[in-house]
Amino acid sequence: MHMAKGRFEAGLVAAMLDDALRADVRIYGISGLQGSGKSTLAGQMASEAGRRGLRCAVLSIDDFYLSRARRLRLAREVHPLLETRGPPGTHDLPLAIEVLDALRAGRGTLLPRFDKLADDRIPADRWPSAGQVDLVLFEGWFLCTPPEAPAALATPLNALERDEDADGLWRRGCNAALARGYPALWGRIDRLLLLQAPSFDVVPAWRWEAEQALRAARTIPGDSGEGMGGSGGGMDRAGIDRFVQHCERVSRQALRTLPGIADRVIALDPHRRATAWTAGTPGATGLNPPRS
């Protein structure tokens, strides 16, 4: 199995769609670190679903980032690092749950979108709408990642944490948010596929490639891209290297834990080629059982 010209091979896409169409699965999660190909795979699966006559909605956890104004308020009132979107605590969880619940129930709903280069939510009057769908593909870089043990937060793991979170307030807050607010969202996912990166070391380069692709697609309204952009112009390579430090701790936790949580795991090499895929234990996510 491989990923040719930025796309996963047709056989793998069809197999993952078959997995998503198991009985009673309505919301199928695709988890994987930044730049791993989640959006690409979700788009290919949605296209294959359309060819089969099925109605499919695609959402990313990135679509539910807090607005820039709300993050600036958090930066003033809680911690300056909360200005940067990405880590737990920077998402509008009630909105995400509301939208997924509406899609599950077959109610018409608007699908939020976030402009990564402008670093702000797109106005609601520009959100696309969805009616009844057969399947929801929900992707995100840390879907279903559990929090770390408190003792693991004591030592900074990169320069950002050492220099800008010396007392650990920010990372403890992100971890608390992951423990407190996100399980209700994870509980909406009926089945989970993991795109497993070989290590965190590949993430800066993957994220830089995604940034370049995002800039190239800037003329596409509502393009969701990956990661953080800056004031309409995106980030340079130094900005990317700083940005990924905000997500490094949770990314490493995802690498450690998600292979034992996901229902399906696709192993990727450093070039994002799928080298193997394995079946997890049904129900291993510990999430709510599939619901119709």
URJO-V789402 format. One record per residue. N is the residue number from 1. BURIAL is + if it has 9 or more other C-alpha atoms within 8 Angstrom, else -. D_FIRST is the distance of its C-alpha to the first C-alpha in whole Angstrom. Layout:
n & burial & d_first
N & BURIAL & D_FIRST
N & BURIAL & D_FIRST
This chain:
n & burial & d_first
1 & - & 0
2 & - & 4
3 & + & 7
4 & - & 9
5 & - & 13
6 & - & 13
7 & + & 11
8 & + & 8
9 & + & 7
10 & - & 10
11 & - & 8
12 & + & 7
13 & + & 10
14 & + & 12
15 & - & 11
16 & + & 13
17 & + & 16
18 & - & 16
19 & - & 17
20 & + & 19
21 & + & 21
22 & - & 22
23 & - & 26
24 & - & 28
25 & + & 25
26 & + & 26
27 & + & 25
28 & + & 21
29 & + & 21
30 & + & 18
31 & + & 19
32 & + & 17
33 & + & 19
34 & + & 21
35 & + & 18
36 & + & 15
37 & + & 14
38 & + & 16
39 & - & 18
40 & + & 15
41 & + & 13
42 & + & 17
43 & + & 18
44 & + & 15
45 & + & 16
46 & + & 19
47 & - & 19
48 & + & 18
49 & + & 20
50 & + & 23
51 & - & 22
52 & - & 22
53 & - & 26
54 & + & 25
55 & + & 27
56 & + & 25
57 & + & 26
58 & + & 24
59 & + & 25
60 & + & 25
61 & + & 27
62 & + & 28
63 & + & 30
64 & + & 32
65 & + & 33
66 & + & 37
67 & - & 39
68 & + & 40
69 & - & 44
70 & - & 43
71 & + & 41
72 & + & 44
73 & - & 46
74 & + & 44
75 & + & 44
76 & - & 48
77 & - & 48
78 & - & 46
79 & + & 44
80 & - & 43
81 & - & 40
82 & + & 39
83 & + & 40
84 & + & 36
85 & + & 34
86 & + & 30
87 & + & 31
88 & + & 33
89 & + & 36
90 & + & 35
91 & + & 34
92 & + & 36
93 & + & 35
94 & - & 38
95 & - & 37
96 & + & 33
97 & + & 34
98 & - & 37
99 & + & 34
100 & + & 31
101 & + & 34
102 & + & 35
103 & + & 32
104 & + & 32
105 & - & 36
106 & + & 35
107 & + & 37
108 & + & 37
109 & + & 36
110 & + & 36
111 & + & 32
112 & + & 33
113 & + & 32
114 & + & 32
115 & + & 33
116 & + & 31
117 & + & 33
118 & + & 36
119 & + & 35
120 & + & 37
121 & + & 36
122 & + & 37
123 & - & 40
124 & - & 39
125 & - & 41
126 & - & 38
127 & + & 35
128 & - & 34
129 & - & 35
130 & + & 33
131 & + & 34
132 & + & 33
133 & + & 29
134 & - & 27
135 & + & 25
136 & + & 25
137 & + & 22
138 & + & 23
139 & + & 21
140 & + & 22
141 & + & 22
142 & + & 24
143 & + & 24
144 & + & 25
145 & + & 26
146 & + & 29
147 & + & 32
148 & - & 33
149 & - & 36
150 & - & 39
151 & - & 40
152 & - & 36
153 & + & 38
154 & - & 41
155 & - & 39
156 & + & 38
157 & - & 34
158 & - & 34
159 & - & 37
160 & + & 37
161 & + & 38
162 & + & 40
163 & - & 42
164 & - & 42
165 & + & 42
166 & + & 44
167 & - & 45
168 & + & 42
169 & + & 43
170 & + & 40
171 & + & 37
172 & + & 40
173 & + & 40
174 & + & 36
175 & + & 35
176 & + & 38
177 & + & 37
178 & + & 33
179 & + & 35
180 & - & 38
181 & + & 36
182 & + & 33
183 & + & 33
184 & - & 34
185 & + & 31
186 & + & 29
187 & + & 31
188 & + & 30
189 & + & 26
190 & + & 25
191 & + & 22
192 & + & 20
193 & + & 16
194 & + & 15
195 & + & 13
196 & + & 14
197 & + & 15
198 & + & 16
199 & - & 19
200 & + & 22
201 & - & 22
202 & + & 20
203 & + & 21
204 & + & 24
205 & - & 22
206 & + & 20
207 & + & 23
208 & + & 24
209 & + & 22
210 & + & 22
211 & + & 26
212 & - & 26
213 & + & 24
214 & + & 26
215 & + & 29
216 & - & 28
217 & - & 27
218 & + & 31
219 & - & 32
220 & - & 30
221 & - & 32
222 & - & 31
223 & + & 28
224 & + & 27
225 & + & 25
226 & + & 24
227 & + & 27
228 & + & 30
229 & + & 32
230 & + & 36
231 & - & 39
232 & - & 37
233 & + & 36
234 & + & 33
235 & + & 32
236 & - & 33
237 & - & 31
238 & - & 33
239 & - & 33
240 & + & 30
241 & + & 30
242 & + & 33
243 & + & 31
244 & + & 28
245 & + & 31
246 & + & 32
247 & + & 29
248 & + & 28
249 & + & 30
250 & + & 28
251 & + & 25
252 & + & 25
253 & + & 26
254 & + & 23
255 & + & 21
256 & - & 24
257 & + & 24
258 & + & 21
259 & + & 19
260 & - & 22
261 & + & 23
262 & + & 19
263 & + & 19
264 & + & 15
265 & + & 13
266 & + & 10
267 & + & 10
268 & + & 10
269 & + & 11
270 & - & 14
271 & - & 13
272 & + & 11
273 & + & 7
274 & + & 5
275 & + & 6
276 & - & 7
277 & + & 9
278 & - & 12
279 & - & 15
280 & + & 18
281 & - & 22
282 & - & 23
283 & + & 26
284 & + & 25
285 & + & 25
286 & - & 29
287 & + & 29
288 & - & 31
289 & - & 30
290 & + & 28
291 & - & 31
292 & - & 32
